[in-house]
Amino acid sequence: MSEDNTQTEHAKLLIIGSGPAGYTAAIYAARANLSPLMYQGLQPGGQLTITNDVENFPGYPDGVMGPQMMEDLKKQAERFGTDIRYGIATAVDFSGHPHRVTIDEKHTITADAVIIATGASAKWLGLESEARLNGSGVSACAVCDGFFYRGKDVAIVGAGDTAAEEATYLANLCNKVYMLVRKGEMRASKIMQKRVLDNPKIEVLFNTATDEILGQHAVEAVRVKNVLTHETRELPIEGFFVAIGHEPNSSIFREYLHHDEQGYLKTIPGTSKTNVDGVFACGDVQDFVYRQAVTAAGTGCMAALDAERYLAALGVH
């Protein structure tokens, strides 16, 4: 299926978003002769395109750069016939069949089945140094990148269960973990707070905000500020982890699809099926627990198989 001058076209299967979930769904769907059409979204390849070394994805014994891994998955999907395009889904209409999706506010795709793989975006502090050193000591995933800081001093910012869990995880690897909590108390559950406060490797700094991450080419320290006294000090560290939450990229679907309070799309347990027939969700847009490349790929496989069975039942070939 090639791009033309018409404003509407039809696809048996439309995949919205890329990354491990979307590309895996495309690979399975293309091999099942579903002729999938994929629009890659705002960040083609997803969050892994801003990740340097990926060492925990099976099949790469020496590790792989995140962008290279996504390029490998893209080529594999294209090899089997996936039509991969640049473009962003800007509106949907799941009220009838076929489903209607607007791309870049002008091009309409009608589809017998839709797979949503739009992922989630990490929330950041908004510092210039944070963006500049992202991938060079700054990370939003302790489970992904903590291994690189074995025996080193690191800091993590956040106050909820995820931050507490990741601080505890880092303490198993690192020499010291500074946990930066902006308020005078943590939001984490009591049991998670106890694990953090009882861990001798974790030093919790309450009423503490991140003023600046220091380092030219890699993280060397973080300057923090006491929000009560406004005093600043520098903590020598080599890794800075942000754990203030993720935002699922699901806003355009929420009128039609069930979602939780945070906006993560709900799927029927054990499947990728949403509450709308023929619409499936996979990857981080529906996973607020694991958020790993390998689990995203697994749910992408599920979505393609669910879509294949759905289309077969409809008699779409």
C-alpha positions in Angstrom: 0.0 0.0 0.0 1.6 3.2 -1.0 1.0 6.8 -0.1 -1.1 8.7 -2.7 -3.0 12.0 -3.0 -6.3 10.7 -1.6 -7.4 11.6 1.9 -8.9 8.3 2.8 -7.6 4.7 2.4 -8.4 1.4 3.9 -6.2 -1.1 5.8 -7.0 -4.5 7.1 -4.8 -3.8 10.1 -3.5 -0.5 11.3 -0.7 -0.3 13.9 -0.4 3.1 15.7 3.0 3.6 17.2 6.3 1.7 17.0 8.9 0.6 19.5 9.3 -3.0 20.6 5.5 -3.6 20.9 4.5 -2.0 17.6 7.3 -3.6 15.6 6.8 -7.0 17.1 3.1 -6.8 16.3 4.0 -5.8 12.8 6.4 -8.7 12.3 3.7 -11.3 13.4 0.9 -9.6 11.5 2.9 -9.3 8.3 3.9 -13.0 8.5 0.3 -13.8 8.8 -0.4 -11.9 5.5 -2.4 -9.2 7.2 -0.6 -6.5 5.2 -0.2 -4.2 8.3 0.0 -0.4 7.9 2.1 1.3 10.6 2.3 4.9 11.6 5.4 5.3 13.8 4.2 8.3 15.9 6.0 11.2 17.4 9.1 9.2 18.4 9.7 6.5 15.9 11.1 3.5 17.7 9.9 4.7 21.1 11.8 5.4 24.3 14.6 3.0 23.4 15.8 5.5 20.7 17.1 7.7 23.6 18.7 4.7 25.4 22.4 4.0 24.8 23.3 0.4 25.8 20.6 -2.3 26.0 22.0 -5.3 27.8 18.9 -7.1 29.0 17.1 -7.9 25.8 17.5 -11.6 24.9 19.6 -12.3 21.8 22.2 -9.6 22.2 25.0 -11.2 24.2 27.2 -8.2 23.8 24.4 -5.6 24.3 23.1 -3.3 21.6 22.5 0.4 21.2 18.9 1.3 21.6 18.5 3.1 18.3 20.2 0.2 16.5 17.9 -2.4 18.1 14.9 -0.4 17.0 16.3 -0.2 13.4 16.8 -4.0 13.5 13.2 -4.5 14.5 12.0 -2.0 11.9 13.9 -3.8 9.1 12.5 -7.1 10.2 9.0 -5.8 10.1 9.6 -4.3 6.6 11.1 -7.5 5.4 7.8 -9.3 5.7 5.8 -6.5 4.1 4.8 -4.0 6.7 4.0 -0.6 5.2 5.8 1.7 7.7 5.2 5.5 7.5 6.0 8.6 9.4 2.9 10.2 10.9 1.0 10.8 14.1 -2.5 9.7 14.9 -4.4 12.9 15.8 -8.0 11.6 16.2 -9.9 8.3 16.2 -13.5 7.2 15.8 -14.2 3.8 17.3 -18.0 4.2 17.4 -18.6 2.0 14.3 -16.9 -0.4 11.9 -14.6 -0.1 10.2 -12.6 2.0 12.7 -11.5 5.4 11.6 -8.2 7.0 12.5 -7.0 10.5 11.4 -3.3 10.9 10.7 -1.6 14.3 10.9 -5.1 15.9 11.1 -5.7 15.4 7.4 -5.4 11.8 6.2 -8.1 9.2 7.2 -7.4 5.5 7.5 -10.3 3.1 7.9 -9.3 -0.2 9.4 -10.9 -3.5 10.1 -8.6 -3.9 13.2 -6.4 -1.5 15.1 -3.4 -2.2 17.3 -2.4 0.6 19.7 1.3 0.7 20.6 1.8 4.3 21.4 3.7 3.7 24.6 4.2 6.0 27.6 6.5 9.0 28.1 8.6 9.4 31.2 8.0 12.6 33.1 11.0 14.7 33.5 12.1 17.6 35.7 12.5 19.9 32.8 16.1 20.9 33.3 18.4 21.7 30.4 21.1 19.6 31.9 18.7 16.7 32.3 18.0 16.7 28.6 21.6 17.2 27.6 22.9 14.4 29.7 20.0 12.0 28.9 21.7 8.7 28.1 25.0 9.9 29.5 24.2 9.3 33.2 20.6 10.5 33.2 18.0 7.8 33.0 14.3 7.2 33.7 14.7 3.5 34.2 16.7 2.0 37.1 16.0 -1.6 36.0 17.2 -0.8 32.5 20.4 1.1 33.4 21.3 0.5 37.0 23.7 -2.2 36.0 26.1 0.3 34.5 26.5 2.0 37.9 27.7 -0.9 40.0 29.8 0.2 42.9 29.2 3.9 42.1 27.2 6.7 43.8 23.9 7.7 42.2 20.8 9.8 43.0 17.2 9.2 42.3 14.4 11.7 42.4 10.9 10.7 43.4 8.7 9.9 46.4 6.2 7.2 45.3 6.3 3.4 45.3 8.2 3.3 42.0 10.9 5.6 43.2 11.2 3.6 46.4 11.3 0.3 44.6 13.9 1.6 42.1 16.0 3.1 45.0 16.0 -0.3 46.7 17.0 -1.9 43.4 19.9 0.5 42.9 21.1 -0.1 46.4 21.7 -3.7 45.5 24.1 -2.5 42.8 25.5 0.8 43.8 27.8 2.1 46.5 25.4 4.8 47.7 22.0 6.0 46.6 20.7 9.5 47.4 16.9 9.7 47.3 15.7 13.2 46.6 12.2 13.9 48.0 10.8 17.4 47.4 8.4 17.3 50.4 8.9 16.5 54.0 7.4 13.0 53.5 7.2 10.2 50.9 4.1 9.2 49.0 5.2 5.6 48.9 3.3 2.9 50.9 4.5 2.4 54.4 6.2 -0.9 53.6 8.1 0.6 50.8 9.1 3.6 52.9 10.4 1.2 55.6 12.5 -0.7 53.1 14.1 2.5 51.9 14.7 4.0 55.4 16.1 0.8 56.7 18.6 0.4 53.9 22.0 1.6 55.0 23.0 2.4 51.4 20.1 4.8 50.8 20.2 8.3 52.2 16.8 10.1 51.9 17.0 13.9 51.6 13.6 15.4 52.4 12.6 18.9 51.4 15.2 18.6 48.6 14.8 19.8 45.0 17.1 19.2 42.1 18.7 22.5 41.1 21.1 21.3 38.4 22.8 18.2 37.1 26.5 18.9 36.7 28.9 17.5 34.1 30.0 18.4 30.6 29.8 15.0 28.8 28.6 12.8 31.6 27.0 13.2 35.0 29.6 14.2 37.6 27.4 15.6 40.4 24.0 17.0 41.2 23.4 20.4 42.9 20.4 20.2 45.2 18.5 22.9 47.1 16.7 22.7 50.4 13.3 24.1 49.6 12.9 25.4 53.2 16.3 27.1 53.7 17.2 27.5 50.0 20.7 26.3 50.8 22.4 24.4 48.0 25.0 21.7 48.0 26.6 19.4 45.5 26.5 15.6 45.7 29.2 13.8 43.7 27.4 11.1 41.6 27.8 9.3 38.3 24.1 8.3 37.7 20.9 10.4 38.0 17.6 8.6 37.9 14.2 10.2 37.4 11.3 8.3 38.9 8.4 10.8 39.0 6.1 8.8 36.9 5.1 8.1 33.3 2.4 9.5 31.1 0.7 7.0 28.8 0.2 8.3 25.3 -3.5 7.5 25.3 -5.4 10.8 25.3 -6.9 10.5 21.9 -8.4 7.0 22.7 -9.9 7.8 26.1 -13.4 8.8 24.7 -13.8 5.2 23.5 -11.5 2.9 25.4 -11.6 2.1 29.1 -8.6 3.4 31.0 -7.4 3.7 34.6 -7.0 6.9 36.6 -3.6 7.5 35.1 -4.7 7.0 31.6 -3.3 3.5 30.9 -5.6 1.6 28.6 -7.3 -1.4 30.1 -7.1 -4.8 28.4 -9.0 -8.0 29.2 -6.6 -10.0 31.4 -4.6 -12.5 29.5 -5.3 -10.7 26.2 -4.6 -7.5 24.3 -8.3 -6.9 23.8 -9.8 -3.5 24.7 -13.5 -2.9 25.4 -14.0 -2.1 21.7 -14.1 -5.1 19.3 -11.2 -5.0 16.9 -9.1 -2.6 18.9 -6.1 -4.0 20.7 -3.5 -2.4 23.0 0.0 -3.5 23.7 3.2 -2.2 25.2 3.6 0.6 27.8 0.4 2.3 26.9 -1.4 -0.5 28.8 1.4 -1.7 31.1 2.2 0.5 34.2 3.9 -2.4 36.0 6.8 -3.8 34.0 7.6 -1.2 31.3 10.4 -3.3 29.8 11.3 -3.8 26.1 10.9 -7.6 26.3 7.5 -7.4 27.9 6.4 -4.8 25.4 7.5 -7.1 22.6 5.6 -10.0 24.2 2.3 -8.0 24.3 2.9 -6.9 20.7 3.0 -10.6 19.7 -0.3 -11.1 21.7 -1.9 -8.2 19.9 -1.0 -9.4 16.4 -2.3 -12.9 17.2 -5.5 -11.5 18.8 -6.0 -9.3 15.7 -5.4 -12.2 13.3 -8.0 -14.3 15.1 -10.5 -11.4 15.1 -10.0 -10.8 11.4 -10.3 -14.4 10.6 -13.6 -14.6 12.5 -14.8 -11.6 10.4 -13.8 -13.4 7.2 -11.2 -10.7 6.4 -8.3 -12.2 4.5 
